């Protein structure tokens, strides 16, 4: 794990924190959510000892239905990535040791992947429309609703997409997990794709 004072966002060179807020009337907004603790969890969801161990640490159910998320996007949550794989997003590095200890007697693995990717948050009433420009995934909220996630491609970049919420006014919020090496490329593509709405 990298010491906190050495951490640098993959988008640090863009100086996002120094940019003025865009007055966009809520049509679409883009920001980075750097430095979230992320852990890849592998295990057998049919093993009660495994599930109980994970749930005792995270205080959340392990999602067993494909493409589902448990927990709240603003706090700790677990994204289903495959039949035996999950991505845990939380704000505390200490969870890693607790989780590793909780599943040590199971056929399981916990890997810290915090520094391998960053999270981009795309939100607003045109967020879905912007995503439709670059992904083959049907992101219409009627199909890909809040609380769902999927691994997909967004304009040639492999991403994990999490639909966090949709408000009554049609404004949606998505978290886009992208690897460091594609973060700059995807940020610039998203800025271009949303330019007509800002």
Backbone as JSON Lines, residues from 0, in Angstrom:
{"i":0,"aa":"X","n":[0.84,-1.19,0.0],"ca":[0.0,0.0,0.0],"c":[0.88,1.25,0.0]}
{"i":1,"aa":"X","n":[0.46,2.21,-0.76],"ca":[1.2,3.46,-0.86],"c":[0.91,4.35,0.34]}
{"i":2,"aa":"X","n":[1.96,5.0,0.87],"ca":[1.74,5.97,1.96],"c":[0.87,7.1,1.43]}
{"i":3,"aa":"X","n":[-0.03,7.59,2.28],"ca":[-1.01,8.6,1.86],"c":[-0.35,9.84,1.26]}
{"i":4,"aa":"X","n":[0.78,10.26,1.82],"ca":[1.4,11.49,1.32],"c":[2.04,11.31,-0.06]}
{"i":5,"aa":"X","n":[2.23,10.05,-0.48],"ca":[2.79,9.79,-1.8],"c":[1.73,9.58,-2.87]}
{"i":6,"aa":"X","n":[0.48,9.43,-2.46],"ca":[-0.59,9.16,-3.41],"c":[-0.8,10.33,-4.36]}
{"i":7,"aa":"X","n":[-1.03,9.99,-5.6],"ca":[-1.33,11.01,-6.6],"c":[-2.4,10.44,-7.54]}
{"i":8,"aa":"X","n":[-3.43,11.21,-7.75],"ca":[-4.49,10.81,-8.66],"c":[-3.93,10.68,-10.08]}
{"i":9,"aa":"X","n":[-4.46,9.74,-10.88],"ca":[-4.01,9.65,-12.27],"c":[-4.4,10.87,-13.1]}
{"i":10,"aa":"X","n":[-5.26,11.73,-12.54],"ca":[-5.67,12.95,-13.24],"c":[-5.09,14.2,-12.57]}
{"i":11,"aa":"X","n":[-4.11,14.04,-11.71],"ca":[-3.53,15.18,-10.99],"c":[-2.99,16.24,-11.93]}
{"i":12,"aa":"X","n":[-2.44,15.81,-13.06],"ca":[-1.86,16.75,-14.02],"c":[-2.89,17.68,-14.67]}
{"i":13,"aa":"X","n":[-4.19,17.35,-14.53],"ca":[-5.24,18.19,-15.09],"c":[-5.68,19.29,-14.11]}
{"i":14,"aa":"X","n":[-5.19,19.22,-12.87],"ca":[-5.49,20.22,-11.83],"c":[-7.0,20.47,-11.71]}
{"i":15,"aa":"X","n":[-7.75,19.37,-11.57],"ca":[-9.22,19.46,-11.54],"c":[-9.73,20.29,-10.37]}
{"i":16,"aa":"X","n":[-9.03,20.23,-9.23],"ca":[-9.47,20.96,-8.04],"c":[-9.4,22.46,-8.23]}
{"i":17,"aa":"X","n":[-8.61,22.92,-9.2],"ca":[-8.45,24.36,-9.43],"c":[-9.44,24.89,-10.48]}
{"i":18,"aa":"X","n":[-10.16,23.99,-11.1],"ca":[-11.09,24.43,-12.14],"c":[-12.36,25.03,-11.52]}
{"i":19,"aa":"X","n":[-12.92,26.06,-12.14],"ca":[-14.16,26.63,-11.62],"c":[-15.32,25.68,-11.86]}
{"i":20,"aa":"X","n":[-16.34,25.77,-11.01],"ca":[-17.53,24.93,-11.18],"c":[-18.25,25.33,-12.47]}
{"i":21,"aa":"X","n":[-18.68,24.33,-13.22],"ca":[-19.41,24.6,-14.45],"c":[-20.86,24.9,-14.11]}
{"i":22,"aa":"X","n":[-21.37,25.99,-14.62],"ca":[-22.78,26.32,-14.41],"c":[-23.56,25.7,-15.56]}
{"i":23,"aa":"X","n":[-24.04,24.47,-15.32],"ca":[-24.61,23.68,-16.41],"c":[-26.11,23.42,-16.27]}
{"i":24,"aa":"X","n":[-26.75,24.02,-15.28],"ca":[-28.19,23.83,-15.05],"c":[-28.53,22.36,-14.79]}
{"i":25,"aa":"X","n":[-27.56,21.6,-14.31],"ca":[-27.82,20.2,-13.95],"c":[-27.88,19.24,-15.11]}
{"i":26,"aa":"X","n":[-27.52,19.69,-16.33],"ca":[-27.6,18.79,-17.49],"c":[-26.58,17.67,-17.38]}
{"i":27,"aa":"X","n":[-25.34,18.0,-17.09],"ca":[-24.32,16.97,-16.94],"c":[-23.12,17.53,-16.18]}
{"i":28,"aa":"X","n":[-22.57,16.72,-15.29],"ca":[-21.4,17.1,-14.5],"c":[-20.45,15.92,-14.46]}
{"i":29,"aa":"X","n":[-19.17,16.24,-14.38],"ca":[-18.14,15.2,-14.33],"c":[-17.14,15.57,-13.26]}
{"i":30,"aa":"X","n":[-16.8,14.62,-12.41],"ca":[-15.75,14.85,-11.41],"c":[-15.06,13.54,-11.09]}
{"i":31,"aa":"X","n":[-13.87,13.66,-10.53],"ca":[-13.11,12.47,-10.12],"c":[-13.33,12.24,-8.63]}
{"i":32,"aa":"X","n":[-13.42,10.97,-8.27],"ca":[-13.5,10.56,-6.86],"c":[-12.24,9.76,-6.55]}
{"i":33,"aa":"X","n":[-11.12,10.44,-6.31],"ca":[-9.86,9.73,-6.13],"c":[-9.69,9.14,-4.72]}
{"i":34,"aa":"X","n":[-8.74,8.24,-4.62],"ca":[-8.27,7.72,-3.33],"c":[-9.31,6.93,-2.54]}
{"i":35,"aa":"X","n":[-10.26,6.32,-3.22],"ca":[-11.18,5.42,-2.52],"c":[-10.49,4.07,-2.38]}
{"i":36,"aa":"X","n":[-10.63,3.43,-1.23],"ca":[-10.07,2.1,-1.03],"c":[-10.91,1.09,-1.81]}
{"i":37,"aa":"X","n":[-10.24,0.29,-2.62],"ca":[-10.93,-0.7,-3.44],"c":[-10.24,-2.05,-3.27]}
{"i":38,"aa":"X","n":[-11.04,-3.07,-3.03],"ca":[-10.51,-4.41,-2.82],"c":[-11.23,-5.39,-3.72]}
{"i":39,"aa":"X","n":[-10.46,-6.23,-4.4],"ca":[-11.02,-7.31,-5.19],"c":[-11.17,-8.51,-4.27]}
{"i":40,"aa":"X","n":[-12.37,-9.05,-4.23],"ca":[-12.67,-10.19,-3.36],"c":[-13.05,-11.38,-4.22]}
{"i":41,"aa":"X","n":[-12.39,-12.52,-3.98],"ca":[-12.74,-13.76,-4.68],"c":[-13.13,-14.79,-3.63]}
{"i":42,"aa":"X","n":[-14.16,-15.57,-3.94],"ca":[-14.59,-16.6,-3.01],"c":[-15.84,-17.3,-3.51]}
{"i":43,"aa":"X","n":[-16.31,-18.25,-2.74],"ca":[-17.49,-19.05,-3.09],"c":[-18.7,-18.49,-2.34]}
{"i":44,"aa":"X","n":[-19.64,-17.91,-3.09],"ca":[-20.8,-17.32,-2.41],"c":[-21.74,-18.39,-1.83]}
{"i":45,"aa":"X","n":[-21.48,-19.64,-2.16],"ca":[-22.26,-20.74,-1.57],"c":[-21.7,-21.19,-0.23]}
{"i":46,"aa":"X","n":[-20.54,-20.68,0.13],"ca":[-19.88,-21.02,1.4],"c":[-20.36,-20.05,2.48]}
{"i":47,"aa":"X","n":[-21.15,-20.57,3.41],"ca":[-21.73,-19.72,4.46],"c":[-20.65,-19.06,5.32]}
{"i":48,"aa":"X","n":[-19.55,-19.76,5.58],"ca":[-18.46,-19.2,6.38],"c":[-17.86,-17.99,5.68]}
{"i":49,"aa":"X","n":[-17.71,-18.11,4.36],"ca":[-17.17,-17.0,3.57],"c":[-18.13,-15.8,3.62]}
{"i":50,"aa":"X","n":[-19.4,-16.04,3.32],"ca":[-20.38,-14.95,3.31],"c":[-20.5,-14.3,4.68]}
{"i":51,"aa":"X","n":[-20.58,-15.12,5.73],"ca":[-20.71,-14.58,7.09],"c":[-19.49,-13.75,7.47]}
{"i":52,"aa":"X","n":[-18.29,-14.21,7.07],"ca":[-17.07,-13.47,7.38],"c":[-17.05,-12.1,6.72]}
{"i":53,"aa":"X","n":[-17.39,-12.05,5.44],"ca":[-17.42,-10.79,4.7],"c":[-18.49,-9.86,5.29]}
{"i":54,"aa":"X","n":[-19.67,-10.42,5.53],"ca":[-20.79,-9.61,6.02],"c":[-20.55,-9.09,7.44]}
{"i":55,"aa":"X","n":[-19.79,-9.84,8.25],"ca":[-19.5,-9.38,9.61],"c":[-18.57,-8.17,9.6]}
{"i":56,"aa":"X","n":[-17.7,-8.08,8.6],"ca":[-16.77,-6.95,8.5],"c":[-17.44,-5.75,7.84]}
{"i":57,"aa":"X","n":[-18.13,-5.99,6.74],"ca":[-18.68,-4.88,5.95],"c":[-20.09,-4.46,6.37]}
{"i":58,"aa":"X","n":[-20.77,-5.31,7.14],"ca":[-22.15,-5.04,7.56],"c":[-23.07,-4.89,6.34]}
{"i":59,"aa":"X","n":[-22.75,-5.65,5.29],"ca":[-23.54,-5.65,4.05],"c":[-23.68,-7.08,3.55]}
{"i":60,"aa":"X","n":[-24.77,-7.37,2.86],"ca":[-24.93,-8.66,2.21],"c":[-24.03,-8.74,0.99]}
{"i":61,"aa":"X","n":[-23.44,-9.9,0.77],"ca":[-22.66,-10.12,-0.45],"c":[-23.66,-10.33,-1.59]}
{"i":62,"aa":"X","n":[-23.64,-9.48,-2.64],"ca":[-24.6,-9.67,-3.73],"c":[-24.33,-10.97,-4.48]}
{"i":63,"aa":"X","n":[-25.36,-11.8,-4.63],"ca":[-25.21,-13.07,-5.33],"c":[-25.94,-13.06,-6.66]}
{"i":64,"aa":"X","n":[-26.73,-12.03,-6.92],"ca":[-27.42,-11.88,-8.2],"c":[-26.52,-11.07,-9.13]}
{"i":65,"aa":"X","n":[-26.42,-11.51,-10.38],"ca":[-25.53,-10.86,-11.35],"c":[-25.79,-9.37,-11.48]}
{"i":66,"aa":"X","n":[-24.69,-8.61,-11.53],"ca":[-24.72,-7.17,-11.82],"c":[-25.46,-6.34,-10.78]}
{"i":67,"aa":"X","n":[-25.44,-6.79,-9.55],"ca":[-26.09,-6.04,-8.46],"c":[-25.06,-5.44,-7.53]}
{"i":68,"aa":"X","n":[-25.48,-4.41,-6.82],"ca":[-24.62,-3.72,-5.86],"c":[-25.34,-3.69,-4.52]}
{"i":69,"aa":"X","n":[-24.62,-3.95,-3.44],"ca":[-25.2,-3.78,-2.11],"c":[-24.46,-2.65,-1.4]}
{"i":70,"aa":"X","n":[-25.19,-1.93,-0.56],"ca":[-24.6,-0.78,0.13],"c":[-24.94,0.52,-0.56]}
{"i":71,"aa":"X","n":[-24.4,1.62,-0.02],"ca":[-24.69,2.94,-0.56],"c":[-23.46,3.49,-1.29]}
{"i":72,"aa":"X","n":[-23.68,4.14,-2.46],"ca":[-22.55,4.69,-3.23],"c":[-21.72,5.7,-2.45]}
{"i":73,"aa":"X","n":[-22.32,6.38,-1.48],"ca":[-21.57,7.37,-0.7],"c":[-20.77,6.73,0.43]}
{"i":74,"aa":"X","n":[-21.03,5.46,0.69],"ca":[-20.32,4.74,1.75],"c":[-19.73,3.45,1.21]}
{"i":75,"aa":"X","n":[-19.62,2.46,2.07],"ca":[-19.1,1.17,1.63],"c":[-20.13,0.46,0.77]}
{"i":76,"aa":"X","n":[-19.68,-0.11,-0.34],"ca":[-20.58,-0.9,-1.17],"c":[-19.8,-2.01,-1.89]}
{"i":77,"aa":"X","n":[-20.55,-3.04,-2.31],"ca":[-19.96,-4.21,-2.95],"c":[-20.58,-4.37,-4.33]}
{"i":78,"aa":"X","n":[-19.74,-4.41,-5.36],"ca":[-20.2,-4.6,-6.72],"c":[-19.96,-6.04,-7.15]}
{"i":79,"aa":"X","n":[-20.99,-6.67,-7.7],"ca":[-20.86,-8.02,-8.24],"c":[-20.14,-7.93,-9.58]}
{"i":80,"aa":"X","n":[-19.02,-8.64,-9.73],"ca":[-18.28,-8.64,-11.0],"c":[-18.37,-9.96,-11.73]}
{"i":81,"aa":"X","n":[-18.62,-11.03,-11.01],"ca":[-18.7,-12.36,-11.6],"c":[-19.19,-13.35,-10.55]}
{"i":82,"aa":"X","n":[-19.39,-14.62,-10.95],"ca":[-19.94,-15.61,-10.01],"c":[-19.13,-15.78,-8.74]}
{"i":83,"aa":"X","n":[-17.83,-15.48,-8.77],"ca":[-17.0,-15.62,-7.57],"c":[-16.13,-14.39,-7.35]}
{"i":84,"aa":"X","n":[-16.55,-13.23,-7.86],"ca":[-15.71,-12.04,-7.77],"c":[-16.54,-10.79,-7.48]}
{"i":85,"aa":"X","n":[-16.02,-9.97,-6.56],"ca":[-16.68,-8.73,-6.18],"c":[-15.64,-7.63,-6.05]}
{"i":86,"aa":"X","n":[-16.1,-6.39,-6.2],"ca":[-15.25,-5.23,-5.96],"c":[-15.84,-4.49,-4.77]}
{"i":87,"aa":"X","n":[-15.03,-4.3,-3.75],"ca":[-15.47,-3.59,-2.55],"c":[-14.92,-2.18,-2.61]}
{"i":88,"aa":"X","n":[-15.78,-1.21,-2.44],"ca":[-15.4,0.21,-2.46],"c":[-15.71,0.76,-1.08]}
{"i":89,"aa":"X","n":[-14.7,1.28,-0.41],"ca":[-14.93,1.83,0.94],"c":[-13.94,2.95,1.21]}
{"i":90,"aa":"X","n":[-14.12,3.6,2.31],"ca":[-13.26,4.73,2.63],"c":[-12.13,4.41,3.58]}
{"i":91,"aa":"X","n":[-11.99,3.14,3.97],"ca":[-11.0,2.8,5.0],"c":[-10.07,1.7,4.55]}
{"i":92,"aa":"X","n":[-8.78,1.95,4.63],"ca":[-7.77,0.94,4.3],"c":[-7.76,-0.19,5.33]}
{"i":93,"aa":"X","n":[-8.2,0.1,6.55],"ca":[-8.16,-0.9,7.63],"c":[-9.08,-2.08,7.34]}
{"i":94,"aa":"X","n":[-10.05,-1.88,6.46],"ca":[-10.98,-2.96,6.11],"c":[-10.23,-4.14,5.5]}
{"i":95,"aa":"X","n":[-9.14,-3.87,4.78],"ca":[-8.39,-4.92,4.12],"c":[-7.92,-5.99,5.1]}
{"i":96,"aa":"X","n":[-7.28,-5.57,6.19],"ca":[-6.77,-6.53,7.18],"c":[-7.91,-7.3,7.85]}
{"i":97,"aa":"X","n":[-8.98,-6.59,8.18],"ca":[-10.13,-7.24,8.83],"c":[-10.76,-8.27,7.9]}
{"i":98,"aa":"X","n":[-10.89,-7.91,6.63],"ca":[-11.52,-8.8,5.65],"c":[-10.64,-10.02,5.39]}
{"i":99,"aa":"X","n":[-9.34,-9.79,5.27],"ca":[-8.4,-10.9,5.06],"c":[-8.47,-11.9,6.21]}
{"i":100,"aa":"X","n":[-8.55,-11.37,7.42],"ca":[-8.64,-12.23,8.6],"c":[-9.96,-12.98,8.65]}
{"i":101,"aa":"X","n":[-11.03,-12.32,8.24],"ca":[-12.37,-12.94,8.31],"c":[-12.53,-14.11,7.34]}
{"i":102,"aa":"X","n":[-11.78,-14.12,6.23],"ca":[-11.94,-15.19,5.24],"c":[-10.71,-16.1,5.16]}
{"i":103,"aa":"X","n":[-9.81,-16.0,6.14],"ca":[-8.54,-16.74,6.06],"c":[-8.72,-18.26,6.06]}
{"i":104,"aa":"X","n":[-9.82,-18.76,6.62],"ca":[-10.05,-20.21,6.65],"c":[-10.92,-20.68,5.5]}
{"i":105,"aa":"X","n":[-11.16,-19.8,4.53],"ca":[-11.98,-20.15,3.37],"c":[-11.1,-20.18,2.12]}
{"i":106,"aa":"X","n":[-11.63,-20.78,1.08],"ca":[-10.95,-20.73,-0.22],"c":[-11.31,-19.37,-0.81]}
{"i":107,"aa":"X","n":[-10.51,-18.34,-0.46],"ca":[-10.86,-16.97,-0.82],"c":[-9.6,-16.13,-0.94]}
{"i":108,"aa":"X","n":[-9.74,-14.96,-1.56],"ca":[-8.62,-14.03,-1.71],"c":[-9.14,-12.6,-1.63]}
{"i":109,"aa":"X","n":[-8.33,-11.74,-1.0],"ca":[-8.63,-10.31,-0.94],"c":[-7.38,-9.59,-1.45]}
{"i":110,"aa":"X","n":[-7.55,-8.74,-2.45],"ca":[-6.42,-8.03,-3.06],"c":[-6.72,-6.54,-3.07]}
{"i":111,"aa":"X","n":[-5.78,-5.74,-2.61],"ca":[-5.93,-4.29,-2.63],"c":[-5.65,-3.78,-4.04]}
{"i":112,"aa":"X","n":[-6.66,-3.24,-4.69],"ca":[-6.53,-2.71,-6.05],"c":[-6.78,-1.21,-6.09]}
{"i":113,"aa":"X","n":[-6.65,-0.56,-4.94],"ca":[-6.97,0.87,-4.8],"c":[-6.22,1.75,-5.78]}
{"i":114,"aa":"X","n":[-4.94,1.45,-6.01],"ca":[-4.11,2.31,-6.84],"c":[-4.15,1.94,-8.32]}
{"i":115,"aa":"X","n":[-4.93,0.91,-8.67],"ca":[-4.94,0.48,-10.07],"c":[-5.96,1.23,-10.91]}
{"i":116,"aa":"X","n":[-6.88,1.91,-10.26],"ca":[-7.91,2.62,-11.01],"c":[-8.42,3.81,-10.22]}
{"i":117,"aa":"X","n":[-9.16,4.66,-10.91],"ca":[-9.83,5.77,-10.26],"c":[-11.31,5.7,-10.59]}
{"i":118,"aa":"X","n":[-12.09,6.54,-9.94],"ca":[-13.53,6.57,-10.18],"c":[-13.91,7.95,-10.71]}
{"i":119,"aa":"X","n":[-14.63,7.96,-11.82],"ca":[-15.19,9.19,-12.37],"c":[-16.68,9.18,-12.08]}
{"i":120,"aa":"X","n":[-17.2,10.31,-11.64],"ca":[-18.65,10.41,-11.39],"c":[-19.27,11.28,-12.47]}
{"i":121,"aa":"X","n":[-20.2,10.71,-13.21],"ca":[-20.94,11.42,-14.24],"c":[-22.38,11.53,-13.76]}
{"i":122,"aa":"X","n":[-22.91,12.75,-13.75],"ca":[-24.28,12.93,-13.23],"c":[-25.01,14.01,-14.01]}
{"i":123,"aa":"X","n":[-26.33,14.04,-13.85],"ca":[-27.16,15.04,-14.49],"c":[-28.22,14.42,-15.37]}
{"i":124,"aa":"X","n":[-29.09,15.25,-15.91],"ca":[-30.2,14.74,-16.73],"c":[-29.72,14.21,-18.08]}
{"i":125,"aa":"X","n":[-28.53,14.6,-18.52],"ca":[-27.99,14.11,-19.79],"c":[-26.86,13.09,-19.61]}
{"i":126,"aa":"X","n":[-26.65,12.63,-18.38],"ca":[-25.57,11.67,-18.11],"c":[-25.75,10.39,-18.91]}
{"i":127,"aa":"X","n":[-26.97,9.88,-18.92],"ca":[-27.26,8.64,-19.66],"c":[-26.99,8.84,-21.16]}
{"i":128,"aa":"X","n":[-27.4,9.98,-21.69],"ca":[-27.21,10.29,-23.11],"c":[-25.73,10.33,-23.46]}
{"i":129,"aa":"X","n":[-24.92,10.9,-22.57],"ca":[-23.47,10.96,-22.8],"c":[-22.89,9.55,-22.84]}
{"i":130,"aa":"X","n":[-23.3,8.69,-21.92],"ca":[-22.8,7.32,-21.9],"c":[-23.19,6.55,-23.16]}
{"i":131,"aa":"X","n":[-24.39,6.82,-23.66],"ca":[-24.87,6.12,-24.85],"c":[-24.0,6.4,-26.08]}
{"i":132,"aa":"X","n":[-23.26,7.49,-26.05],"ca":[-22.38,7.83,-27.18],"c":[-21.2,6.89,-27.3]}
{"i":133,"aa":"X","n":[-20.86,6.18,-26.2],"ca":[-19.62,5.4,-26.24],"c":[-19.68,3.97,-25.76]}
{"i":134,"aa":"X","n":[-20.86,3.49,-25.32],"ca":[-20.91,2.13,-24.81],"c":[-21.98,1.3,-25.52]}
{"i":135,"aa":"X","n":[-21.71,0.02,-25.76],"ca":[-22.73,-0.87,-26.33],"c":[-23.75,-1.31,-25.3]}
{"i":136,"aa":"X","n":[-23.46,-1.08,-24.02],"ca":[-24.37,-1.46,-22.94],"c":[-25.62,-0.6,-22.99]}
{"i":137,"aa":"X","n":[-26.77,-1.21,-22.84],"ca":[-28.03,-0.45,-22.79],"c":[-28.12,0.2,-21.41]}
{"i":138,"aa":"X","n":[-27.81,1.48,-21.34],"ca":[-27.78,2.19,-20.06],"c":[-29.08,2.93,-19.76]}
{"i":139,"aa":"X","n":[-30.11,2.69,-20.55],"ca":[-31.4,3.3,-20.26],"c":[-31.81,2.9,-18.84]}
{"i":140,"aa":"X","n":[-32.18,3.88,-17.99],"ca":[-32.53,3.56,-16.6],"c":[-33.63,2.52,-16.45]}
{"i":141,"aa":"X","n":[-34.47,2.35,-17.47],"ca":[-35.51,1.32,-17.42],"c":[-34.91,-0.08,-17.51]}
{"i":142,"aa":"X","n":[-33.71,-0.18,-18.07],"ca":[-33.03,-1.47,-18.25],"c":[-31.89,-1.62,-17.25]}
{"i":143,"aa":"X","n":[-31.06,-0.59,-17.16],"ca":[-29.89,-0.59,-16.29],"c":[-30.15,0.43,-15.18]}
{"i":144,"aa":"X","n":[-30.86,-0.02,-14.17],"ca":[-31.36,0.89,-13.14],"c":[-30.42,1.09,-11.97]}
{"i":145,"aa":"X","n":[-30.81,1.96,-11.05],"ca":[-30.0,2.2,-9.85],"c":[-29.76,0.91,-9.09]}
{"i":146,"aa":"X","n":[-28.53,0.77,-8.59],"ca":[-28.17,-0.44,-7.85],"c":[-27.64,-1.54,-8.74]}
{"i":147,"aa":"X","n":[-27.42,-1.23,-10.03],"ca":[-26.86,-2.22,-10.94],"c":[-25.46,-1.8,-11.37]}
{"i":148,"aa":"X","n":[-24.67,-2.79,-11.76],"ca":[-23.31,-2.54,-12.25],"c":[-23.01,-3.5,-13.38]}
{"i":149,"aa":"X","n":[-22.04,-3.15,-14.19],"ca":[-21.64,-4.03,-15.3],"c":[-20.24,-3.66,-15.75]}
{"i":150,"aa":"X","n":[-19.49,-4.66,-16.17],"ca":[-18.2,-4.42,-16.83],"c":[-18.5,-4.26,-18.31]}
{"i":151,"aa":"X","n":[-17.98,-3.2,-18.9],"ca":[-18.28,-2.91,-20.29],"c":[-17.14,-2.11,-20.9]}
{"i":152,"aa":"X","n":[-17.37,-1.62,-22.11],"ca":[-16.41,-0.78,-22.8],"c":[-17.05,0.6,-22.95]}
{"i":153,"aa":"X","n":[-16.27,1.64,-22.67],"ca":[-16.72,3.01,-22.89],"c":[-15.69,3.66,-23.79]}
{"i":154,"aa":"X","n":[-16.05,3.82,-25.07],"ca":[-15.16,4.38,-26.08],"c":[-13.77,3.76,-26.0]}
{"i":155,"aa":"X","n":[-13.73,2.43,-26.12],"ca":[-12.52,1.61,-26.18],"c":[-11.81,1.41,-24.85]}
{"i":156,"aa":"X","n":[-12.27,2.02,-23.79],"ca":[-11.68,1.81,-22.46],"c":[-12.52,0.81,-21.68]}
{"i":157,"aa":"X","n":[-11.87,-0.18,-21.1],"ca":[-12.59,-1.14,-20.25],"c":[-12.94,-0.44,-18.94]}
{"i":158,"aa":"X","n":[-14.22,-0.49,-18.57],"ca":[-14.68,0.15,-17.35],"c":[-15.65,-0.76,-16.61]}
{"i":159,"aa":"X","n":[-15.84,-0.46,-15.34],"ca":[-16.96,-1.02,-14.59],"c":[-17.89,0.15,-14.31]}
{"i":160,"aa":"X","n":[-19.12,0.01,-14.73],"ca":[-20.1,1.08,-14.63],"c":[-21.1,0.75,-13.53]}
{"i":161,"aa":"X","n":[-21.32,1.7,-12.63],"ca":[-22.25,1.53,-11.52],"c":[-23.3,2.65,-11.6]}
{"i":162,"aa":"X","n":[-24.55,2.26,-11.8],"ca":[-25.64,3.24,-11.79],"c":[-26.03,3.47,-10.34]}
{"i":163,"aa":"X","n":[-25.67,4.62,-9.81],"ca":[-25.86,4.91,-8.39],"c":[-27.29,5.32,-8.05]}
{"i":164,"aa":"X","n":[-27.86,6.24,-8.85],"ca":[-29.2,6.74,-8.51],"c":[-29.82,7.48,-9.69]}
{"i":165,"aa":"X","n":[-31.15,7.57,-9.66],"ca":[-31.9,8.39,-10.6],"c":[-32.95,9.14,-9.8]}
{"i":166,"aa":"X","n":[-33.0,10.45,-10.0],"ca":[-33.98,11.28,-9.3],"c":[-35.25,11.43,-10.12]}
{"i":167,"aa":"X","n":[-36.29,11.96,-9.5],"ca":[-37.58,12.13,-10.19],"c":[-37.47,13.03,-11.41]}
{"i":168,"aa":"X","n":[-36.53,13.97,-11.4],"ca":[-36.38,14.89,-12.53],"c":[-35.6,14.26,-13.69]}
{"i":169,"aa":"X","n":[-35.23,12.97,-13.55],"ca":[-34.51,12.27,-14.61],"c":[-33.01,12.37,-14.5]}
{"i":170,"aa":"X","n":[-32.5,13.04,-13.48],"ca":[-31.06,13.17,-13.29],"c":[-30.5,11.86,-12.73]}
{"i":171,"aa":"X","n":[-29.51,11.32,-13.42],"ca":[-28.89,10.06,-12.99],"c":[-27.45,10.31,-12.55]}
{"i":172,"aa":"X","n":[-26.96,9.4,-11.71],"ca":[-25.58,9.49,-11.25],"c":[-24.92,8.14,-11.47]}
{"i":173,"aa":"X","n":[-23.76,8.17,-12.13],"ca":[-23.01,6.95,-12.44],"c":[-21.59,7.06,-11.91]}
{"i":174,"aa":"X","n":[-21.06,5.95,-11.42],"ca":[-19.65,5.85,-11.09],"c":[-19.0,5.0,-12.18]}
{"i":175,"aa":"X","n":[-17.91,5.52,-12.73],"ca":[-17.19,4.83,-13.8],"c":[-15.81,4.47,-13.26]}
{"i":176,"aa":"X","n":[-15.56,3.18,-13.07],"ca":[-14.27,2.7,-12.58],"c":[-13.38,2.46,-13.8]}
{"i":177,"aa":"X","n":[-12.27,3.19,-13.88],"ca":[-11.39,3.08,-15.03],"c":[-9.95,2.91,-14.57]}
{"i":178,"aa":"X","n":[-9.19,2.09,-15.28],"ca":[-7.78,1.87,-14.93],"c":[-6.97,3.14,-15.14]}
{"i":179,"aa":"X","n":[-5.93,3.29,-14.34],"ca":[-5.09,4.5,-14.37],"c":[-4.62,4.85,-15.77]}
{"i":180,"aa":"X","n":[-4.2,3.84,-16.52],"ca":[-3.63,4.1,-17.84],"c":[-4.64,4.65,-18.84]}
{"i":181,"aa":"X","n":[-5.94,4.49,-18.54],"ca":[-6.97,5.01,-19.44],"c":[-7.7,6.22,-18.85]}
{"i":182,"aa":"X","n":[-7.35,6.63,-17.64],"ca":[-8.1,7.69,-16.96],"c":[-8.06,9.01,-17.71]}
{"i":183,"aa":"X","n":[-6.88,9.44,-18.15],"ca":[-6.76,10.7,-18.87],"c":[-7.54,10.64,-20.19]}
{"i":184,"aa":"X","n":[-7.35,9.55,-20.91],"ca":[-8.06,9.37,-22.19],"c":[-9.57,9.45,-22.0]}
{"i":185,"aa":"X","n":[-10.08,8.72,-21.01],"ca":[-11.52,8.67,-20.82],"c":[-12.06,10.0,-20.31]}
{"i":186,"aa":"X","n":[-11.32,10.68,-19.44],"ca":[-11.75,12.0,-18.96],"c":[-11.92,12.95,-20.14]}
{"i":187,"aa":"X","n":[-10.93,12.97,-21.02],"ca":[-10.97,13.89,-22.17],"c":[-12.09,13.51,-23.13]}
{"i":188,"aa":"X","n":[-12.32,12.2,-23.3],"ca":[-13.42,11.78,-24.17],"c":[-14.76,12.21,-23.58]}
{"i":189,"aa":"X","n":[-14.94,12.02,-22.28],"ca":[-16.19,12.41,-21.63],"c":[-16.41,13.93,-21.71]}
{"i":190,"aa":"X","n":[-15.35,14.7,-21.51],"ca":[-15.48,16.16,-21.64],"c":[-15.96,16.54,-23.04]}
{"i":191,"aa":"X","n":[-15.43,15.87,-24.04],"ca":[-15.83,16.14,-25.41],"c":[-17.28,15.7,-25.65]}
{"i":192,"aa":"X","n":[-17.63,14.52,-25.13],"ca":[-18.97,13.98,-25.34],"c":[-20.06,14.81,-24.67]}
{"i":193,"aa":"X","n":[-19.71,15.47,-23.58],"ca":[-20.7,16.27,-22.85],"c":[-20.66,17.74,-23.21]}
{"i":194,"aa":"X","n":[-19.77,18.14,-24.13],"ca":[-19.58,19.55,-24.43],"c":[-20.86,20.23,-24.9]}
{"i":195,"aa":"X","n":[-21.7,19.53,-25.64],"ca":[-22.93,20.16,-26.15],"c":[-23.93,20.48,-25.05]}
{"i":196,"aa":"X","n":[-23.73,19.93,-23.85],"ca":[-24.68,20.15,-22.75],"c":[-24.14,21.09,-21.69]}
{"i":197,"aa":"X","n":[-22.9,21.58,-21.84],"ca":[-22.32,22.45,-20.8],"c":[-22.14,23.87,-21.31]}
